[in-house]
Amino acid sequence: IMCDNARASSWSASPLSSLIYERQIVDRRPLLSSLSDKARIPRHALAAGVPSARTFYSGSSCAAAGLASLPPDYVLKATHTSGCVVVVRGGVVVAHKTCRGYGQSVVGEEASPALVRRLCEAWLAFGFQGRGGREWAYSAVPRGVLAEEVLPAPHSDAQAVAEDIKCWTAGGRTLFMHHTRSRFGHADKRDTFYDALTLRPRLDIRFGAGPFCGLGHLLGMPAALCLPHASRADTNASRWLNASVVSEAARACDRVAATTGIDFARIDLLLAGRAPSRPRGLVLSEVTLYPFGGRPHLSPRSVDVALANAWCEAGGPYRSPLALPQ
């Protein structure tokens, strides 16, 4: 019924959000937990023929020797929830995403074994508090932490880290992607969308536009009225991705979708400096099954509808036999 309605132009302000909500309620496949577990990303990457970052430690023991003897540069993250990430350069924390907004930033602090252990213990105790239990996949992931290499940026700034390329992939095919520069920044952060078919930037596409943007578009409201907190595209053409990079990224994400069999996901890559272990500079970072907690608020609405239709053409959200409406 959901997908029948998805093809009707007057269906919903956000057809994609409605389909993600249905997934939250009825899809209980172990595949979802496997894809949400950051510790398992290297396995999925290997199967898809996409590089992954080198792992220094993966486990659930905060007293492990591997955590006490990390190199000067590394990324530490929780494997079972969103956020909970620190980037360490030269033994000092240079970036910190707290656990869904909880906790104090430790940017500027020495990444001593004591600090690493304190973060590890806090993250393992935190668990996942996702959206009233609707992000089920995370709740089934074993709690753990992961330390991996810091990947350099694809440009000459020695202090910058790899950039994000996030593919919006439905029915096994990437339709759009967005490229994030300064992903740990604030004022200078930019998210530029690309059409995966034409390989060209789409400066009109934004996410996080708020719950009323879809309705606003239906009513003919100017986009500016509902986008005060939305993502911002990079208008400097010299920083746009080459068409070859967009094409390579789409193919990588399509391979991840094909080898895992996932019907819809935001497949997150890192764009790093090229090396023998990553000849294209692309590395699989994670797979996000409930983008923005299930409410991505993509604008314009035609982008939302295109993703919903592609998902529905592939069969729509999977309904587990034992899943009950809530």
C-alpha positions as CSV (number, residue, x, y, z in Angstrom):
1,I,0.0,0.0,0.0
2,M,2.8,2.3,0.9
3,C,4.4,2.0,-2.5
4,D,1.1,2.3,-4.4
5,N,0.7,5.6,-2.6
6,A,4.3,6.6,-3.3
7,R,3.5,6.7,-7.0
8,A,0.7,9.2,-6.5
9,S,1.9,12.8,-6.8
10,S,-0.3,13.9,-3.8
11,W,0.9,11.1,-1.5
12,S,3.0,12.6,1.2
13,A,5.2,15.7,1.9
14,S,8.1,13.2,2.2
15,P,7.5,9.8,0.5
16,L,11.0,8.7,1.4
17,S,10.5,9.5,5.1
18,S,7.3,7.4,5.1
19,L,9.1,4.5,3.6
20,I,12.0,4.7,6.1
21,Y,9.4,4.9,8.9
22,E,7.8,1.7,7.5
23,R,11.3,0.0,7.6
24,Q,11.7,1.1,11.2
25,I,8.4,-0.6,12.1
26,V,8.5,-3.8,10.0
27,D,12.1,-4.7,8.9
28,R,14.0,-6.9,11.4
29,R,16.5,-8.6,9.1
30,P,19.9,-9.4,10.7
31,L,21.4,-7.8,7.6
32,L,20.4,-4.4,9.0
33,S,22.3,-4.9,12.2
34,S,25.3,-6.2,10.3
35,L,25.4,-3.1,8.0
36,S,25.0,-0.8,11.0
37,D,27.9,-2.4,12.9
38,K,31.0,-0.3,12.1
39,A,33.2,-3.2,13.1
40,R,31.8,-5.2,10.2
41,I,32.3,-2.5,7.6
42,P,35.7,-4.0,6.4
43,R,34.0,-7.3,5.6
44,H,31.3,-5.6,3.6
45,A,33.9,-3.5,1.9
46,L,36.0,-6.5,1.0
47,A,33.0,-8.3,-0.5
48,A,32.2,-5.3,-2.7
49,G,35.8,-4.7,-3.8
50,V,35.9,-1.3,-2.1
51,P,38.9,-0.4,0.2
52,S,38.3,0.3,3.9
53,A,40.5,2.0,6.5
54,R,43.2,0.1,8.3
55,T,42.0,-1.1,11.8
56,F,44.3,-0.7,14.8
57,Y,41.8,-2.0,17.4
58,S,38.3,-3.4,17.4
59,G,36.6,-4.8,20.5
60,S,34.7,-4.1,23.7
61,S,37.5,-4.1,26.3
62,C,38.5,-0.6,27.4
63,A,41.5,-2.1,29.2
64,A,42.9,-3.8,26.1
65,A,46.5,-3.3,25.3
66,G,45.6,-2.3,21.8
67,L,43.8,0.8,23.0
68,A,46.8,1.8,25.3
69,S,49.3,1.6,22.4
70,L,47.7,3.4,19.5
71,P,49.8,5.4,17.0
72,P,50.0,9.2,17.2
73,D,47.3,9.6,14.5
74,Y,44.0,7.6,14.5
75,V,40.2,7.8,14.6
76,L,38.4,6.4,17.6
77,K,34.7,5.6,17.2
78,A,31.8,3.6,18.8
79,T,30.7,0.8,16.6
80,H,27.1,0.6,17.8
81,T,25.7,4.1,17.6
82,S,26.0,7.4,15.7
83,G,28.3,10.1,16.8
84,C,30.9,9.1,19.4
85,V,34.0,9.9,17.2
86,V,37.3,11.5,18.0
87,V,40.1,12.3,15.6
88,V,43.6,12.3,17.0
89,R,46.6,13.9,15.3
90,G,50.0,13.9,16.9
91,G,48.6,12.6,20.1
92,V,46.1,15.4,20.5
93,V,42.3,15.3,19.9
94,V,41.6,17.6,17.0
95,A,38.0,16.8,16.3
96,H,35.2,15.3,18.4
97,K,31.6,14.4,17.6
98,T,29.8,13.7,20.8
99,C,27.3,10.8,21.2
100,R,24.2,12.3,19.7
101,G,24.9,15.6,21.5
102,Y,25.6,14.1,24.9
103,G,28.9,14.7,26.7
104,Q,31.6,17.4,26.7
105,S,34.0,18.0,23.8
106,V,37.6,16.9,24.5
107,V,39.1,18.8,21.5
108,G,42.6,20.1,22.4
109,E,43.2,17.4,25.1
110,E,46.1,15.0,25.0
111,A,44.9,11.6,23.8
112,S,46.4,9.8,26.8
113,P,45.5,6.1,27.6
114,A,43.5,7.4,30.5
115,L,41.4,9.7,28.2
116,V,40.9,6.9,25.6
117,R,39.8,4.6,28.3
118,R,37.4,7.2,29.7
119,L,35.8,7.7,26.3
120,C,35.6,4.0,25.7
121,E,33.8,3.4,29.0
122,A,31.4,6.3,28.4
123,W,30.6,5.1,24.9
124,L,30.0,1.5,25.9
125,A,27.7,2.7,28.7
126,F,25.9,5.1,26.4
127,G,24.4,2.4,24.2
128,F,21.9,3.6,21.6
129,Q,19.0,5.9,22.4
130,G,17.6,6.1,18.9
131,R,14.3,7.8,18.2
132,G,12.0,5.9,20.6
133,G,13.4,2.5,19.6
134,R,12.6,3.0,15.9
135,E,16.3,2.6,14.8
136,W,16.1,-1.1,15.7
137,A,19.2,-2.1,13.7
138,Y,21.6,-0.3,16.1
139,S,20.0,-1.8,19.2
140,A,21.0,-5.3,17.9
141,V,24.7,-4.3,17.3
142,P,27.1,-5.5,20.0
143,R,28.6,-2.5,21.9
144,G,32.2,-1.8,21.0
145,V,34.9,0.7,19.9
146,L,37.0,0.9,16.8
147,A,40.4,2.6,16.3
148,E,41.4,3.1,12.7
149,E,43.8,5.1,10.6
150,V,43.3,8.8,9.8
151,L,42.9,9.1,6.1
152,P,44.3,12.3,4.5
153,A,42.3,14.8,2.5
154,P,42.4,14.5,-1.3
155,H,44.0,17.9,-1.6
156,S,47.3,19.4,-0.3
157,D,46.2,20.5,3.2
158,A,48.3,18.3,5.4
159,Q,46.1,19.0,8.4
160,A,42.8,18.2,6.7
161,V,41.2,14.7,6.9
162,A,39.3,12.8,4.2
163,E,36.1,14.2,3.0
164,D,32.6,12.5,2.9
165,I,30.8,11.3,-0.2
166,K,27.4,10.0,0.8
167,C,25.5,8.0,-1.8
168,W,21.7,7.9,-1.8
169,T,21.1,4.4,-3.2
170,A,17.8,2.8,-3.8
171,G,16.9,-0.4,-5.7
172,G,20.6,-1.1,-6.1
173,R,21.3,2.1,-7.9
174,T,22.8,5.4,-6.7
175,L,20.6,8.3,-7.8
176,F,22.3,11.2,-5.9
177,M,25.2,11.8,-3.7
178,H,26.5,14.6,-1.6
179,H,30.1,15.7,-1.0
180,T,31.0,17.1,2.4
181,R,34.0,19.4,2.8
182,S,35.2,20.4,6.3
183,R,33.0,17.6,7.8
184,F,34.2,18.4,11.3
185,G,33.8,22.1,10.8
186,H,30.8,24.4,11.3
187,A,30.8,27.7,9.5
188,D,32.9,26.4,6.7
189,K,31.1,23.0,6.2
190,R,29.6,22.5,2.8
191,D,27.4,19.8,1.4
192,T,27.2,19.7,-2.4
193,F,24.8,17.3,-4.1
194,Y,25.5,15.6,-7.5
195,D,23.2,13.8,-9.9
196,A,24.7,10.3,-10.2
197,L,23.3,10.0,-13.8
198,T,24.5,13.2,-15.3
199,L,27.5,13.4,-12.9
200,R,26.9,17.1,-12.5
201,P,26.5,19.2,-9.3
202,R,22.9,20.0,-8.2
203,L,23.3,23.1,-6.1
204,D,19.5,23.3,-5.6
205,I,19.4,20.1,-3.5
206,R,19.6,20.4,0.3
207,F,18.9,18.2,3.3
208,G,17.8,19.0,6.8
209,A,15.4,21.5,5.5
210,G,12.9,21.0,8.3
211,P,9.7,19.0,8.7
212,F,7.5,21.5,6.8
213,C,9.6,21.9,3.7
214,G,8.0,19.1,1.8
215,L,4.5,20.5,2.5
216,G,5.8,24.0,1.7
217,H,6.9,22.8,-1.8
218,L,3.4,21.3,-2.4
219,L,1.9,24.7,-1.5
220,G,4.3,26.6,-3.6
221,M,6.2,28.3,-0.8
222,P,9.6,29.8,-1.6
223,A,12.4,27.4,-0.6
224,A,14.1,30.1,1.4
225,L,11.3,30.2,3.9
226,C,11.9,26.6,5.1
227,L,15.7,26.3,4.7
228,P,17.3,28.4,7.5
229,H,19.1,25.4,9.0
230,A,19.5,23.4,5.8
231,S,22.8,22.2,4.3
232,R,24.7,24.6,2.1
233,A,26.3,23.8,-1.3
234,D,29.8,24.9,-2.2
235,T,29.4,27.6,-4.9
236,N,33.1,27.6,-5.7
237,A,33.3,25.5,-8.9
238,S,37.0,24.9,-8.4
239,R,36.1,22.7,-5.4
240,W,33.5,20.6,-7.2
241,L,34.1,16.9,-7.8
242,N,35.3,15.8,-11.2
243,A,32.7,13.7,-13.1
244,S,35.1,10.8,-13.0
245,V,35.1,10.9,-9.1
246,V,31.3,11.0,-9.1
247,S,31.1,8.1,-11.5
248,E,33.6,6.0,-9.5
249,A,31.8,6.8,-6.2
250,A,28.4,5.7,-7.7
251,R,29.9,2.5,-9.0
252,A,31.4,1.7,-5.6
253,C,28.1,2.4,-3.8
254,D,26.2,0.3,-6.3
255,R,28.6,-2.6,-5.6
256,V,28.0,-2.3,-1.9
257,A,24.3,-2.4,-2.5
258,A,24.6,-5.4,-4.8
259,T,26.8,-7.5,-2.6
260,T,24.8,-6.8,0.6
261,G,21.4,-6.9,-1.0
262,I,20.2,-3.8,0.8
263,D,17.2,-2.2,-0.9
264,F,17.8,1.4,0.3
265,A,20.6,3.0,2.2
266,R,22.8,6.1,2.4
267,I,26.2,4.5,1.7
268,D,28.9,6.6,3.1
269,L,32.4,6.8,1.5
270,L,35.5,8.7,2.4
271,L,37.4,10.6,-0.3
272,A,41.0,10.5,0.6
273,G,44.4,11.0,-1.0
274,R,45.3,8.2,-3.3
275,A,47.6,5.4,-2.2
276,P,48.3,1.8,-3.3
277,S,45.7,0.5,-0.9
278,R,43.1,2.9,-2.3
279,P,43.9,3.6,-5.9
280,R,40.7,5.6,-6.5
281,G,41.0,7.4,-3.2
282,L,37.6,6.0,-2.1
283,V,37.0,4.1,1.1
284,L,33.8,2.6,2.6
285,S,33.1,4.3,5.9
286,E,29.6,3.2,7.0
287,V,26.1,2.3,5.8
288,T,23.3,4.4,7.1
289,L,19.8,2.8,7.1
290,Y,17.8,5.5,8.8
291,P,19.4,8.8,7.4
292,F,18.8,11.7,9.8
293,G,16.8,9.4,12.1
294,G,14.4,8.6,9.2
295,R,13.6,12.2,8.4
296,P,16.0,13.4,5.8
297,H,13.9,16.3,4.6
298,L,15.4,16.4,1.1
299,S,14.5,19.5,-1.0
300,P,13.3,19.9,-3.7
301,R,10.6,17.2,-3.2
302,S,11.3,15.7,-6.6
303,V,14.5,14.2,-5.2
304,D,12.6,12.7,-2.3
305,V,10.0,11.2,-4.7
306,A,12.7,9.8,-7.1
307,L,14.4,7.9,-4.3
308,A,11.0,6.6,-3.0
309,N,10.0,5.5,-6.4
310,A,13.3,3.7,-7.0
311,W,12.9,1.9,-3.7
312,C,9.4,0.9,-4.5
313,E,10.3,-0.4,-8.0
314,A,12.7,-2.8,-6.2
315,G,9.8,-4.0,-3.9
316,G,9.7,-1.3,-1.2
317,P,10.6,-1.8,2.5
318,Y,11.1,-5.4,3.5
319,R,8.5,-6.8,6.0
320,S,9.9,-9.3,8.4
321,P,7.5,-12.2,9.1
322,L,7.5,-11.6,12.8
323,A,7.4,-7.8,12.7
324,L,4.2,-6.4,14.2
325,P,2.8,-2.9,13.7
326,Q,3.6,-0.6,16.6
